Amino acid sequence: MYTFDSRVRYSEVGVDGNLTIEALIDYFQDCSTFHSEDVGLGVDYFKEFHMVWMLSSWQICVNRYPRLCERIVIGTAPYEFRGFIGCRNFEMKTAQGEVLAYANSIWSLMDIQKMAPAKPNEKMLQGYALEEKYPMEYAPRKIAVPEGGVELEPFAVRQHHLDTNNHVNNGQYVRMAMDCLPKDFYIRQLRVEYKSQAKLHDMICPVLAESADGGLYTVSLNNEEGRPYSIVEMTGGAA
């Protein structure tokens, strides 16, 4: 497993002094980026071939959020290729080896000139050496949206929501969904399904659904026609 060491920064914690779920996602995304860059398959390499890895889904499970200044180790390993689909696990541990969080992710390799799926070439297959699948309970990629959700106030995509592909960054959808939750909701599992790409000035129309026991929230981040850009499911409870 490819790893890098870090320390929880003040800018990454919430009011409780713990790492936020958004910062956790950033760590995982940074880890996959570092891995790609270090094996010669970074952003510039894929630009040469007009390709990009697009995230299709997240499943992130949290045992404990690390505290401010706690030393952590973030790791990632690809475990499967299927045509244009790539699957990758993640893990966050303390310096002493305690597993804080782990994740599964599914990615699609896209030719951005043709706007069509593309198969990885031999260099990509060799660079992303496959490892054993992480021992976790894997949830389905697709997320069911409950009926009877509440429509919340729409808002426009701003410049700070975008990444280097000029689309809304994967983690930003989670931040948008988090804004729809009660402030004391403590996420134990996060699932995200990415359906389409929102761009600058597009309108996001959130629809919030809550389970009867208050332990699960589903936020569908829709366009103005009611089709989702992303669906975010959060399981947990009061902090």
C-alpha positions, -999 to +999 in steps of 0.1 A: +000+000+000+013+035-009+014+057+022+023+092+033+026+106+068+009+137+081-004+155+112-039+169+117-038+206+112-059+233+129-074+242+095-087+206+091-107+202+124-142+212+134-154+229+165-149+196+184-112+196+176-115+165+154-107+160+118-138+168+096-152+143+072-144+168+044-108+169+054-107+131+056-119+129+020-092+155+010-066+133+026-077+102+006-079+122-026-044+137-020-031+102-013-043+088-047-029+119-064+005+115-047+005+078-056-002+086-093+025+113-094+051+091-078+046+063-103+048+087-133+010+087-139+003+122-127-020+150-140+004+160-167+008+125-180-030+121-184-033+155-200-010+143-228-035+116-236-065+138-230-076+114-202-088+118-166-099+095-138-134+105-128-147+093-094-179+073-096-185+064-060-172+066-024-178+043+006-160+057+036-163+041+071-151+059+102-140+043+134-127+075+150-119+110+138-083+119+147-077+149+170-058+181+163-021+176+160-025+138+160+000+120+137-016+100+110-007+077+081-028+077+049-026+048+025-041+037-008-040+007-031-057-002-064-072-037-064-091-042-097-094-030-133-124-039-154-122-023-188-123+015-182-132+010-145-106+011-117-112+003-080-091+016-052-091+012-014-079+037+012-070+036+049-061+061+076-042+050+107-026+066+137+012+064+139+007+035+163-014+015+138-049+022+150-073+021+120-092+054+120-110+051+087-111+030+055-128+033+022-136+019-012-138+040-044-147+033-080-133+054-108-139+057-146-111+065-170-125+090-196-112+105-228-122+142-223-118+150-261-142+123-271-162+124-238-161+086-239-147+058-216-111+048-223-091+017-213-059+021-194-027+015-214+001-009-204+021+018-185-010+026-164-016-011-157+020-016-147+022+016-126-010+008-107+001-025-093-029-043-079-031-054-043-054-075-022-089-061-017-093-044+017-113-065+043-145-045+047-182-049+041-187-035+006-219-015-001-235-012-036-222+016-058-257+029-065-277+047-038-314+046-036-331+080-031-360+078-007-393+093-017-408+123+001-376+143+004-377+180+013-366+205-014-341+230+001-329+264-012-310+262-045-276+277-049-251+284-077-217+267-083-189+291-074-153+293-085-141+278-052-161+246-058-141+237-089-111+215-094-084+214-122-110+198-146-133+229-141-159+206-126-172+206-090-146+188-069-157+154-055-152+166-019-173+198-025-204+177-031-200+163+004-196+198+018-228+208+001-246+178+015-232+184+050-247+219+050-281+202+048-277+182+080-282+190+117-250+204+132-246+176+157-248+147+133-218+124+136-211+105+104-200+069+107-204+059+071-205+081+040-215+069+006-215+091-025-226+083-060-215+107-087-239+109-116-230+140-137-207+170-136-217+204-124-198+234-137-194+271-129-228+289-124-249+257-126-277+256-101-276+230-073-310+220-060-307+199-028-334+174-017-331+161+018-346+128+031-343+115+067-349+080+080-375+075+107-350+070+134-328+099+124-298+077+118-295+081+080-298+111+058-298+111+020-291+143+000-297+144-037-279+173-052-300+179-084-299+202-114-328+224-122-346+196-141-344+174-110-317+150-122-289+144-097-253+155-101-245+136-070-263+115-043-248+116-008-259+091+020-247+096+055-252+071+083-245+080+120-262+098+148-258+126+173-222+135+182 
